[in-house]
Amino acid sequence: MNGLPSGKVSITSEKRGFGVGPKSLKSGDVEMTQINLNDQSVEAVRHKKHPVFSVQYHAEASPWRHDADCLFDGFRELILDSA
């Protein structure tokens, strides 16, 4: 998986029968922030106006214990910014 803004690559654990496709993000309110390098599917999105983001993989199943820290740091920042 590639983090588009950061350019970093992460190994993620996935198992899904469906997912958000890039074509469904045409509204302009949601932007893709991570993409799967194998099949170009959407891995993560962020709302441009509201403090909301989501991932389509199992962040808790990462091989290293700190791999998902950036997600939790981002969530923490959203909470602190809205307080």
PDB file of N, CA, C and O in Angstrom:
ATOM      1  N   MET A   1       0.839  -1.163   0.000  1.00  0.00           N
ATOM      2  CA  MET A   1       0.000   0.000   0.000  1.00  0.00           C
ATOM      3  C   MET A   1       0.885   1.227   0.000  1.00  0.00           C
ATOM      4  O   MET A   1       1.915   1.240   0.674  1.00  0.00           O
ATOM      5  N   ASN A   2       0.514   2.248  -0.732  1.00  0.00           N
ATOM      6  CA  ASN A   2       1.287   3.474  -0.828  1.00  0.00           C
ATOM      7  C   ASN A   2       0.505   4.626  -0.215  1.00  0.00           C
ATOM      8  O   ASN A   2      -0.658   4.844  -0.556  1.00  0.00           O
ATOM      9  N   GLY A   3       1.131   5.351   0.678  1.00  0.00           N
ATOM     10  CA  GLY A   3       0.520   6.556   1.215  1.00  0.00           C
ATOM     11  C   GLY A   3       0.769   7.688   0.222  1.00  0.00           C
ATOM     12  O   GLY A   3       1.888   8.194   0.142  1.00  0.00           O
ATOM     13  N   LEU A   4      -0.229   8.088  -0.518  1.00  0.00           N
ATOM     14  CA  LEU A   4      -0.049   9.065  -1.584  1.00  0.00           C
ATOM     15  C   LEU A   4       0.611  10.353  -1.121  1.00  0.00           C
ATOM     16  O   LEU A   4       1.602  10.765  -1.724  1.00  0.00           O
ATOM     17  N   PRO A   5       0.107  11.015  -0.068  1.00  0.00           N
ATOM     18  CA  PRO A   5       0.764  12.263   0.346  1.00  0.00           C
ATOM     19  C   PRO A   5       2.195  12.053   0.842  1.00  0.00           C
ATOM     20  O   PRO A   5       3.069  12.882   0.587  1.00  0.00           O
ATOM     21  N   SER A   6       2.433  10.953   1.547  1.00  0.00           N
ATOM     22  CA  SER A   6       3.757  10.744   2.143  1.00  0.00           C
ATOM     23  C   SER A   6       4.715  10.020   1.211  1.00  0.00           C
ATOM     24  O   SER A   6       5.929  10.183   1.333  1.00  0.00           O
ATOM     25  N   GLY A   7       4.195   9.223   0.281  1.00  0.00           N
ATOM     26  CA  GLY A   7       5.042   8.433  -0.590  1.00  0.00           C
ATOM     27  C   GLY A   7       5.598   7.189   0.067  1.00  0.00           C
ATOM     28  O   GLY A   7       6.363   6.450  -0.553  1.00  0.00           O
ATOM     29  N   LYS A   8       5.222   6.943   1.329  1.00  0.00           N
ATOM     30  CA  LYS A   8       5.706   5.769   2.049  1.00  0.00           C
ATOM     31  C   LYS A   8       4.915   4.533   1.642  1.00  0.00           C
ATOM     32  O   LYS A   8       3.744   4.629   1.274  1.00  0.00           O
ATOM     33  N   VAL A   9       5.548   3.397   1.707  1.00  0.00           N
ATOM     34  CA  VAL A   9       4.908   2.120   1.387  1.00  0.00           C
ATOM     35  C   VAL A   9       4.796   1.307   2.671  1.00  0.00           C
ATOM     36  O   VAL A   9       5.750   1.217   3.443  1.00  0.00           O
ATOM     37  N   SER A  10       3.621   0.715   2.894  1.00  0.00           N
ATOM     38  CA  SER A  10       3.387  -0.132   4.059  1.00  0.00           C
ATOM     39  C   SER A  10       2.856  -1.473   3.585  1.00  0.00           C
ATOM     40  O   SER A  10       2.198  -1.557   2.548  1.00  0.00           O
ATOM     41  N   ILE A  11       3.137  -2.506   4.336  1.00  0.00           N
ATOM     42  CA  ILE A  11       2.561  -3.822   4.071  1.00  0.00           C
ATOM     43  C   ILE A  11       1.325  -3.934   4.948  1.00  0.00           C
ATOM     44  O   ILE A  11       1.396  -3.756   6.164  1.00  0.00           O
ATOM     45  N   THR A  12       0.183  -4.232   4.319  1.00  0.00           N
ATOM     46  CA  THR A  12      -1.073  -4.277   5.064  1.00  0.00           C
ATOM     47  C   THR A  12      -1.721  -5.642   4.936  1.00  0.00           C
ATOM     48  O   THR A  12      -1.432  -6.401   4.011  1.00  0.00           O
ATOM     49  N   SER A  13      -2.599  -5.939   5.875  1.00  0.00           N
ATOM     50  CA  SER A  13      -3.353  -7.178   5.879  1.00  0.00           C
ATOM     51  C   SER A  13      -4.776  -6.869   5.442  1.00  0.00           C
ATOM     52  O   SER A  13      -5.444  -6.023   6.036  1.00  0.00           O
ATOM     53  N   GLU A  14      -5.238  -7.554   4.404  1.00  0.00           N
ATOM     54  CA  GLU A  14      -6.566  -7.284   3.869  1.00  0.00           C
ATOM     55  C   GLU A  14      -7.356  -8.569   3.695  1.00  0.00           C
ATOM     56  O   GLU A  14      -6.799  -9.637   3.442  1.00  0.00           O
ATOM     57  N   LYS A  15      -8.647  -8.438   3.835  1.00  0.00           N
ATOM     58  CA  LYS A  15      -9.573  -9.494   3.461  1.00  0.00           C
ATOM     59  C   LYS A  15     -10.919  -8.821   3.300  1.00  0.00           C
ATOM     60  O   LYS A  15     -11.596  -8.498   4.276  1.00  0.00           O
ATOM     61  N   ARG A  16     -11.289  -8.618   2.059  1.00  0.00           N
ATOM     62  CA  ARG A  16     -12.560  -7.938   1.833  1.00  0.00           C
ATOM     63  C   ARG A  16     -13.213  -8.474   0.569  1.00  0.00           C
ATOM     64  O   ARG A  16     -12.539  -8.859  -0.386  1.00  0.00           O
ATOM     65  N   GLY A  17     -14.510  -8.490   0.585  1.00  0.00           N
ATOM     66  CA  GLY A  17     -15.281  -8.904  -0.579  1.00  0.00           C
ATOM     67  C   GLY A  17     -15.753  -7.705  -1.376  1.00  0.00           C
ATOM     68  O   GLY A  17     -16.265  -7.847  -2.486  1.00  0.00           O
ATOM     69  N   PHE A  18     -15.579  -6.528  -0.808  1.00  0.00           N
ATOM     70  CA  PHE A  18     -15.963  -5.298  -1.489  1.00  0.00           C
ATOM     71  C   PHE A  18     -15.071  -4.191  -0.959  1.00  0.00           C
ATOM     72  O   PHE A  18     -14.386  -4.368   0.048  1.00  0.00           O
ATOM     73  N   GLY A  19     -15.077  -3.074  -1.619  1.00  0.00           N
ATOM     74  CA  GLY A  19     -14.279  -1.939  -1.168  1.00  0.00           C
ATOM     75  C   GLY A  19     -14.663  -0.681  -1.925  1.00  0.00           C
ATOM     76  O   GLY A  19     -15.356  -0.748  -2.940  1.00  0.00           O
ATOM     77  N   VAL A  20     -14.227   0.431  -1.449  1.00  0.00           N
ATOM     78  CA  VAL A  20     -14.466   1.712  -2.112  1.00  0.00           C
ATOM     79  C   VAL A  20     -13.538   1.793  -3.319  1.00  0.00           C
ATOM     80  O   VAL A  20     -12.327   1.612  -3.193  1.00  0.00           O
ATOM     81  N   GLY A  21     -14.104   2.062  -4.471  1.00  0.00           N
ATOM     82  CA  GLY A  21     -13.312   2.207  -5.688  1.00  0.00           C
ATOM     83  C   GLY A  21     -12.996   3.664  -5.968  1.00  0.00           C
ATOM     84  O   GLY A  21     -13.730   4.546  -5.521  1.00  0.00           O
ATOM     85  N   PRO A  22     -11.920   3.942  -6.699  1.00  0.00           N
ATOM     86  CA  PRO A  22     -11.537   5.329  -6.987  1.00  0.00           C
ATOM     87  C   PRO A  22     -12.616   6.113  -7.724  1.00  0.00           C
ATOM     88  O   PRO A  22     -12.745   7.321  -7.523  1.00  0.00           O
ATOM     89  N   LYS A  23     -13.391   5.448  -8.572  1.00  0.00           N
ATOM     90  CA  LYS A  23     -14.435   6.138  -9.335  1.00  0.00           C
ATOM     91  C   LYS A  23     -15.559   6.651  -8.440  1.00  0.00           C
ATOM     92  O   LYS A  23     -16.251   7.603  -8.800  1.00  0.00           O
ATOM     93  N   SER A  24     -15.746   6.027  -7.277  1.00  0.00           N
ATOM     94  CA  SER A  24     -16.815   6.445  -6.373  1.00  0.00           C
ATOM     95  C   SER A  24     -16.455   7.706  -5.597  1.00  0.00           C
ATOM     96  O   SER A  24     -17.294   8.234  -4.867  1.00  0.00           O
ATOM     97  N   LEU A  25     -15.233   8.199  -5.737  1.00  0.00           N
ATOM     98  CA  LEU A  25     -14.790   9.388  -5.004  1.00  0.00           C
ATOM     99  C   LEU A  25     -14.916  10.656  -5.837  1.00  0.00           C
ATOM    100  O   LEU A  25     -14.255  11.650  -5.539  1.00  0.00           O
ATOM    101  N   LYS A  26     -15.735  10.646  -6.858  1.00  0.00           N
ATOM    102  CA  LYS A  26     -15.862  11.783  -7.773  1.00  0.00           C
ATOM    103  C   LYS A  26     -16.530  13.005  -7.155  1.00  0.00           C
ATOM    104  O   LYS A  26     -16.448  14.094  -7.723  1.00  0.00           O
ATOM    105  N   SER A  27     -17.178  12.859  -6.031  1.00  0.00           N
ATOM    106  CA  SER A  27     -17.923  13.979  -5.438  1.00  0.00           C
ATOM    107  C   SER A  27     -17.021  15.154  -5.088  1.00  0.00           C
ATOM    108  O   SER A  27     -17.472  16.299  -5.065  1.00  0.00           O
ATOM    109  N   GLY A  28     -15.755  14.879  -4.817  1.00  0.00           N
ATOM    110  CA  GLY A  28     -14.827  15.944  -4.479  1.00  0.00           C
ATOM    111  C   GLY A  28     -14.690  16.201  -2.992  1.00  0.00           C
ATOM    112  O   GLY A  28     -13.748  16.877  -2.578  1.00  0.00           O
ATOM    113  N   ASP A  29     -15.600  15.684  -2.170  1.00  0.00           N
ATOM    114  CA  ASP A  29     -15.525  15.907  -0.728  1.00  0.00           C
ATOM    115  C   ASP A  29     -14.570  14.938  -0.042  1.00  0.00           C
ATOM    116  O   ASP A  29     -14.083  15.209   1.055  1.00  0.00           O
ATOM    117  N   VAL A  30     -14.305  13.807  -0.692  1.00  0.00           N
ATOM    118  CA  VAL A  30     -13.448  12.773  -0.112  1.00  0.00           C
ATOM    119  C   VAL A  30     -12.255  12.569  -1.038  1.00  0.00           C
ATOM    120  O   VAL A  30     -12.399  12.496  -2.258  1.00  0.00           O
ATOM    121  N   GLU A  31     -11.069  12.477  -0.430  1.00  0.00           N
ATOM    122  CA  GLU A  31      -9.876  12.237  -1.235  1.00  0.00           C
ATOM    123  C   GLU A  31      -9.189  10.947  -0.802  1.00  0.00           C
ATOM    124  O   GLU A  31      -9.191  10.586   0.375  1.00  0.00           O
ATOM    125  N   MET A  32      -8.609  10.270  -1.771  1.00  0.00           N
ATOM    126  CA  MET A  32      -7.875   9.047  -1.503  1.00  0.00           C
ATOM    127  C   MET A  32      -6.520   9.435  -0.921  1.00  0.00           C
ATOM    128  O   MET A  32      -5.821  10.283  -1.475  1.00  0.00           O
ATOM    129  N   THR A  33      -6.153   8.816   0.192  1.00  0.00           N
ATOM    130  CA  THR A  33      -4.863   9.112   0.826  1.00  0.00           C
ATOM    131  C   THR A  33      -3.898   7.946   0.756  1.00  0.00           C
ATOM    132  O   THR A  33      -2.696   8.126   0.949  1.00  0.00           O
ATOM    133  N   GLN A  34      -4.413   6.737   0.479  1.00  0.00           N
ATOM    134  CA  GLN A  34      -3.558   5.566   0.337  1.00  0.00           C
ATOM    135  C   GLN A  34      -4.142   4.673  -0.750  1.00  0.00           C
ATOM    136  O   GLN A  34      -5.360   4.543  -0.870  1.00  0.00           O
ATOM    137  N   ILE A  35      -3.263   4.058  -1.542  1.00  0.00           N
ATOM    138  CA  ILE A  35      -3.695   3.206  -2.646  1.00  0.00           C
ATOM    139  C   ILE A  35      -2.935   1.885  -2.601  1.00  0.00           C
ATOM    140  O   ILE A  35      -1.762   1.842  -2.229  1.00  0.00           O
ATOM    141  N   ASN A  36      -3.618   0.809  -2.985  1.00  0.00           N
ATOM    142  CA  ASN A  36      -2.980  -0.498  -3.046  1.00  0.00           C
ATOM    143  C   ASN A  36      -2.159  -0.573  -4.324  1.00  0.00           C
ATOM    144  O   ASN A  36      -2.688  -0.369  -5.416  1.00  0.00           O
ATOM    145  N   LEU A  37      -0.885  -0.862  -4.196  1.00  0.00           N
ATOM    146  CA  LEU A  37       0.002  -0.911  -5.361  1.00  0.00           C
ATOM    147  C   LEU A  37      -0.245  -2.145  -6.222  1.00  0.00           C
ATOM    148  O   LEU A  37       0.122  -2.154  -7.397  1.00  0.00           O
ATOM    149  N   ASN A  38      -0.858  -3.182  -5.663  1.00  0.00           N
ATOM    150  CA  ASN A  38      -1.116  -4.393  -6.442  1.00  0.00           C
ATOM    151  C   ASN A  38      -2.285  -4.240  -7.405  1.00  0.00           C
ATOM    152  O   ASN A  38      -2.173  -4.600  -8.577  1.00  0.00           O
ATOM    153  N   ASP A  39      -3.405  -3.709  -6.924  1.00  0.00           N
ATOM    154  CA  ASP A  39      -4.593  -3.632  -7.772  1.00  0.00           C
ATOM    155  C   ASP A  39      -5.167  -2.221  -7.910  1.00  0.00           C
ATOM    156  O   ASP A  39      -6.238  -2.042  -8.490  1.00  0.00           O
ATOM    157  N   GLN A  40      -4.468  -1.231  -7.387  1.00  0.00           N
ATOM    158  CA  GLN A  40      -4.869   0.176  -7.481  1.00  0.00           C
ATOM    159  C   GLN A  40      -6.182   0.478  -6.758  1.00  0.00           C
ATOM    160  O   GLN A  40      -6.816   1.495  -7.037  1.00  0.00           O
ATOM    161  N   SER A  41      -6.595  -0.386  -5.840  1.00  0.00           N
ATOM    162  CA  SER A  41      -7.812  -0.130  -5.067  1.00  0.00           C
ATOM    163  C   SER A  41      -7.512   0.906  -3.981  1.00  0.00           C
ATOM    164  O   SER A  41      -6.362   1.124  -3.598  1.00  0.00           O
ATOM    165  N   VAL A  42      -8.565   1.523  -3.508  1.00  0.00           N
ATOM    166  CA  VAL A  42      -8.453   2.545  -2.464  1.00  0.00           C
ATOM    167  C   VAL A  42      -8.141   1.861  -1.141  1.00  0.00           C
ATOM    168  O   VAL A  42      -8.828   0.917  -0.750  1.00  0.00           O
ATOM    169  N   GLU A  43      -7.117   2.329  -0.457  1.00  0.00           N
ATOM    170  CA  GLU A  43      -6.763   1.790   0.853  1.00  0.00           C
ATOM    171  C   GLU A  43      -7.208   2.715   1.984  1.00  0.00           C
ATOM    172  O   GLU A  43      -7.541   2.243   3.071  1.00  0.00           O
ATOM    173  N   ALA A  44      -7.218   4.016   1.742  1.00  0.00           N
ATOM    174  CA  ALA A  44      -7.618   4.961   2.786  1.00  0.00           C
ATOM    175  C   ALA A  44      -8.161   6.230   2.147  1.00  0.00           C
ATOM    176  O   ALA A  44      -7.756   6.620   1.052  1.00  0.00           O
ATOM    177  N   VAL A  45      -9.085   6.864   2.854  1.00  0.00           N
ATOM    178  CA  VAL A  45      -9.693   8.113   2.401  1.00  0.00           C
ATOM    179  C   VAL A  45      -9.739   9.113   3.544  1.00  0.00           C
ATOM    180  O   VAL A  45      -9.651   8.754   4.718  1.00  0.00           O
ATOM    181  N   ARG A  46      -9.878  10.381   3.166  1.00  0.00           N
ATOM    182  CA  ARG A  46     -10.014  11.470   4.144  1.00  0.00           C
ATOM    183  C   ARG A  46     -11.033  12.452   3.577  1.00  0.00           C
ATOM    184  O   ARG A  46     -11.022  12.755   2.384  1.00  0.00           O
ATOM    185  N   HIS A  47     -11.915  12.947   4.447  1.00  0.00           N
ATOM    186  CA  HIS A  47     -12.879  13.964   4.046  1.00  0.00           C
ATOM    187  C   HIS A  47     -12.172  15.311   4.036  1.00  0.00           C
ATOM    188  O   HIS A  47     -11.411  15.623   4.952  1.00  0.00           O
ATOM    189  N   LYS A  48     -12.414  16.095   3.019  1.00  0.00           N
ATOM    190  CA  LYS A  48     -11.713  17.373   2.876  1.00  0.00           C
ATOM    191  C   LYS A  48     -12.230  18.454   3.817  1.00  0.00           C
ATOM    192  O   LYS A  48     -11.488  19.371   4.169  1.00  0.00           O
ATOM    193  N   LYS A  49     -13.503  18.358   4.231  1.00  0.00           N
ATOM    194  CA  LYS A  49     -14.092  19.407   5.067  1.00  0.00           C
ATOM    195  C   LYS A  49     -14.284  18.976   6.516  1.00  0.00           C
ATOM    196  O   LYS A  49     -14.108  19.779   7.433  1.00  0.00           O
ATOM    197  N   HIS A  50     -14.637  17.735   6.722  1.00  0.00           N
ATOM    198  CA  HIS A  50     -14.949  17.239   8.064  1.00  0.00           C
ATOM    199  C   HIS A  50     -13.781  16.414   8.614  1.00  0.00           C
ATOM    200  O   HIS A  50     -13.017  15.841   7.837  1.00  0.00           O
ATOM    201  N   PRO A  51     -13.632  16.346   9.921  1.00  0.00           N
ATOM    202  CA  PRO A  51     -12.524  15.600  10.533  1.00  0.00           C
ATOM    203  C   PRO A  51     -12.783  14.092  10.542  1.00  0.00           C
ATOM    204  O   PRO A  51     -13.006  13.490  11.592  1.00  0.00           O
ATOM    205  N   VAL A  52     -12.749  13.501   9.353  1.00  0.00           N
ATOM    206  CA  VAL A  52     -13.074  12.089   9.204  1.00  0.00           C
ATOM    207  C   VAL A  52     -12.054  11.434   8.264  1.00  0.00           C
ATOM    208  O   VAL A  52     -11.714  11.996   7.223  1.00  0.00           O
ATOM    209  N   PHE A  53     -11.572  10.247   8.636  1.00  0.00           N
ATOM    210  CA  PHE A  53     -10.745   9.450   7.735  1.00  0.00           C
ATOM    211  C   PHE A  53     -11.029   7.982   7.982  1.00  0.00           C
ATOM    212  O   PHE A  53     -11.580   7.617   9.021  1.00  0.00           O
ATOM    213  N   SER A  54     -10.655   7.137   7.030  1.00  0.00           N
ATOM    214  CA  SER A  54     -10.929   5.716   7.143  1.00  0.00           C
ATOM    215  C   SER A  54      -9.886   4.921   6.368  1.00  0.00           C
ATOM    216  O   SER A  54      -9.303   5.416   5.403  1.00  0.00           O
ATOM    217  N   VAL A  55      -9.659   3.691   6.799  1.00  0.00           N
ATOM    218  CA  VAL A  55      -8.788   2.772   6.070  1.00  0.00           C
ATOM    219  C   VAL A  55      -9.586   1.517   5.727  1.00  0.00           C
ATOM    220  O   VAL A  55     -10.528   1.160   6.434  1.00  0.00           O
ATOM    221  N   GLN A  56      -9.199   0.846   4.628  1.00  0.00           N
ATOM    222  CA  GLN A  56      -9.853  -0.384   4.195  1.00  0.00           C
ATOM    223  C   GLN A  56      -8.891  -1.556   4.310  1.00  0.00           C
ATOM    224  O   GLN A  56      -8.758  -2.355   3.384  1.00  0.00           O
ATOM    225  N   TYR A  57      -8.237  -1.651   5.428  1.00  0.00           N
ATOM    226  CA  TYR A  57      -7.367  -2.785   5.708  1.00  0.00           C
ATOM    227  C   TYR A  57      -7.305  -2.944   7.212  1.00  0.00           C
ATOM    228  O   TYR A  57      -7.812  -2.105   7.956  1.00  0.00           O
ATOM    229  N   HIS A  58      -6.691  -4.008   7.652  1.00  0.00           N
ATOM    230  CA  HIS A  58      -6.623  -4.287   9.088  1.00  0.00           C
ATOM    231  C   HIS A  58      -5.348  -3.684   9.666  1.00  0.00           C
ATOM    232  O   HIS A  58      -4.301  -4.330   9.718  1.00  0.00           O
ATOM    233  N   ALA A  59      -5.462  -2.443  10.094  1.00  0.00           N
ATOM    234  CA  ALA A  59      -4.294  -1.749  10.661  1.00  0.00           C
ATOM    235  C   ALA A  59      -3.778  -2.435  11.920  1.00  0.00           C
ATOM    236  O   ALA A  59      -2.584  -2.387  12.215  1.00  0.00           O
ATOM    237  N   GLU A  60      -4.668  -3.062  12.649  1.00  0.00           N
ATOM    238  CA  GLU A  60      -4.266  -3.731  13.895  1.00  0.00           C
ATOM    239  C   GLU A  60      -3.479  -5.009  13.621  1.00  0.00           C
ATOM    240  O   GLU A  60      -2.869  -5.558  14.539  1.00  0.00           O
ATOM    241  N   ALA A  61      -3.477  -5.492  12.386  1.00  0.00           N
ATOM    242  CA  ALA A  61      -2.778  -6.730  12.040  1.00  0.00           C
ATOM    243  C   ALA A  61      -1.423  -6.459  11.389  1.00  0.00           C
ATOM    244  O   ALA A  61      -0.879  -7.328  10.708  1.00  0.00           O
ATOM    245  N   SER A  62      -0.884  -5.280  11.590  1.00  0.00           N
ATOM    246  CA  SER A  62       0.400  -4.943  10.976  1.00  0.00           C
ATOM    247  C   SER A  62       1.527  -5.759  11.601  1.00  0.00           C
ATOM    248  O   SER A  62       1.465  -6.111  12.779  1.00  0.00           O
ATOM    249  N   PRO A  63       2.557  -6.060  10.809  1.00  0.00           N
ATOM    250  CA  PRO A  63       3.625  -6.921  11.311  1.00  0.00           C
ATOM    251  C   PRO A  63       4.473  -6.304  12.429  1.00  0.00           C
ATOM    252  O   PRO A  63       5.016  -7.034  13.259  1.00  0.00           O
ATOM    253  N   TRP A  64       4.591  -5.012  12.461  1.00  0.00           N
ATOM    254  CA  TRP A  64       5.365  -4.347  13.512  1.00  0.00           C
ATOM    255  C   TRP A  64       4.413  -3.603  14.423  1.00  0.00           C
ATOM    256  O   TRP A  64       3.387  -3.098  13.968  1.00  0.00           O
ATOM    257  N   ARG A  65       4.730  -3.532  15.673  1.00  0.00           N
ATOM    258  CA  ARG A  65       3.785  -2.981  16.650  1.00  0.00           C
ATOM    259  C   ARG A  65       3.522  -1.490  16.475  1.00  0.00           C
ATOM    260  O   ARG A  65       2.509  -0.995  16.969  1.00  0.00           O
ATOM    261  N   HIS A  66       4.391  -0.761  15.795  1.00  0.00           N
ATOM    262  CA  HIS A  66       4.186   0.675  15.632  1.00  0.00           C
ATOM    263  C   HIS A  66       3.749   1.064  14.222  1.00  0.00           C
ATOM    264  O   HIS A  66       3.687   2.254  13.912  1.00  0.00           O
ATOM    265  N   ASP A  67       3.446   0.094  13.362  1.00  0.00           N
ATOM    266  CA  ASP A  67       3.085   0.398  11.983  1.00  0.00           C
ATOM    267  C   ASP A  67       1.839   1.269  11.859  1.00  0.00           C
ATOM    268  O   ASP A  67       1.750   2.082  10.938  1.00  0.00           O
ATOM    269  N   ALA A  68       0.886   1.119  12.755  1.00  0.00           N
ATOM    270  CA  ALA A  68      -0.358   1.879  12.674  1.00  0.00           C
ATOM    271  C   ALA A  68      -0.309   3.171  13.492  1.00  0.00           C
ATOM    272  O   ALA A  68      -1.323   3.861  13.608  1.00  0.00           O
ATOM    273  N   ASP A  69       0.843   3.508  14.054  1.00  0.00           N
ATOM    274  CA  ASP A  69       0.942   4.712  14.883  1.00  0.00           C
ATOM    275  C   ASP A  69       0.491   5.968  14.155  1.00  0.00           C
ATOM    276  O   ASP A  69      -0.120   6.846  14.764  1.00  0.00           O
ATOM    277  N   CYS A  70       0.781   6.070  12.856  1.00  0.00           N
ATOM    278  CA  CYS A  70       0.389   7.272  12.119  1.00  0.00           C
ATOM    279  C   CYS A  70      -1.128   7.429  12.095  1.00  0.00           C
ATOM    280  O   CYS A  70      -1.631   8.553  12.098  1.00  0.00           O
ATOM    281  N   LEU A  71      -1.872   6.306  12.071  1.00  0.00           N
ATOM    282  CA  LEU A  71      -3.335   6.387  12.103  1.00  0.00           C
ATOM    283  C   LEU A  71      -3.823   6.886  13.460  1.00  0.00           C
ATOM    284  O   LEU A  71      -4.701   7.745  13.538  1.00  0.00           O
ATOM    285  N   PHE A  72      -3.255   6.347  14.508  1.00  0.00           N
ATOM    286  CA  PHE A  72      -3.667   6.765  15.843  1.00  0.00           C
ATOM    287  C   PHE A  72      -3.219   8.200  16.135  1.00  0.00           C
ATOM    288  O   PHE A  72      -3.933   8.946  16.804  1.00  0.00           O
ATOM    289  N   ASP A  73      -2.057   8.584  15.643  1.00  0.00           N
ATOM    290  CA  ASP A  73      -1.599   9.977  15.786  1.00  0.00           C
ATOM    291  C   ASP A  73      -2.547  10.927  15.065  1.00  0.00           C
ATOM    292  O   ASP A  73      -2.893  11.984  15.592  1.00  0.00           O
ATOM    293  N   GLY A  74      -2.969  10.547  13.852  1.00  0.00           N
ATOM    294  CA  GLY A  74      -3.917  11.375  13.099  1.00  0.00           C
ATOM    295  C   GLY A  74      -5.250  11.494  13.805  1.00  0.00           C
ATOM    296  O   GLY A  74      -5.850  12.569  13.829  1.00  0.00           O
ATOM    297  N   PHE A  75      -5.721  10.385  14.386  1.00  0.00           N
ATOM    298  CA  PHE A  75      -6.975  10.407  15.137  1.00  0.00           C
ATOM    299  C   PHE A  75      -6.844  11.303  16.356  1.00  0.00           C
ATOM    300  O   PHE A  75      -7.745  12.087  16.653  1.00  0.00           O
ATOM    301  N   ARG A  76      -5.733  11.192  17.060  1.00  0.00           N
ATOM    302  CA  ARG A  76      -5.484  12.027  18.236  1.00  0.00           C
ATOM    303  C   ARG A  76      -5.493  13.513  17.854  1.00  0.00           C
ATOM    304  O   ARG A  76      -6.070  14.336  18.566  1.00  0.00           O
ATOM    305  N   GLU A  77      -4.859  13.849  16.740  1.00  0.00           N
ATOM    306  CA  GLU A  77      -4.842  15.236  16.281  1.00  0.00           C
ATOM    307  C   GLU A  77      -6.244  15.747  15.960  1.00  0.00           C
ATOM    308  O   GLU A  77      -6.573  16.890  16.277  1.00  0.00           O
ATOM    309  N   LEU A  78      -7.079  14.902  15.326  1.00  0.00           N
ATOM    310  CA  LEU A  78      -8.452  15.300  15.039  1.00  0.00           C
ATOM    311  C   LEU A  78      -9.215  15.614  16.319  1.00  0.00           C
ATOM    312  O   LEU A  78      -9.959  16.592  16.384  1.00  0.00           O
ATOM    313  N   ILE A  79      -9.023  14.775  17.337  1.00  0.00           N
ATOM    314  CA  ILE A  79      -9.731  14.965  18.609  1.00  0.00           C
ATOM    315  C   ILE A  79      -9.250  16.255  19.277  1.00  0.00           C
ATOM    316  O   ILE A  79     -10.063  17.047  19.753  1.00  0.00           O
ATOM    317  N   LEU A  80      -7.941  16.468  19.315  1.00  0.00           N
ATOM    318  CA  LEU A  80      -7.401  17.669  19.973  1.00  0.00           C
ATOM    319  C   LEU A  80      -7.791  18.937  19.223  1.00  0.00           C
ATOM    320  O   LEU A  80      -8.074  19.960  19.846  1.00  0.00           O
ATOM    321  N   ASP A  81      -7.809  18.881  17.897  1.00  0.00           N
ATOM    322  CA  ASP A  81      -8.169  20.053  17.106  1.00  0.00           C
ATOM    323  C   ASP A  81      -9.638  20.420  17.249  1.00  0.00           C
ATOM    324  O   ASP A  81     -10.007  21.586  17.112  1.00  0.00           O
ATOM    325  N   SER A  82     -10.477  19.424  17.524  1.00  0.00           N
ATOM    326  CA  SER A  82     -11.906  19.700  17.638  1.00  0.00           C
ATOM    327  C   SER A  82     -12.316  20.063  19.066  1.00  0.00           C
ATOM    328  O   SER A  82     -13.461  20.448  19.306  1.00  0.00           O
ATOM    329  N   ALA A  83     -11.392  19.940  20.003  1.00  0.00           N
ATOM    330  CA  ALA A  83     -11.718  20.226  21.416  1.00  0.00           C
ATOM    331  C   ALA A  83     -11.695  21.718  21.689  1.00  0.00           C
ATOM    332  O   ALA A  83     -11.944  22.143  22.818  1.00  0.00           O
TER     333      ALA A  83
END
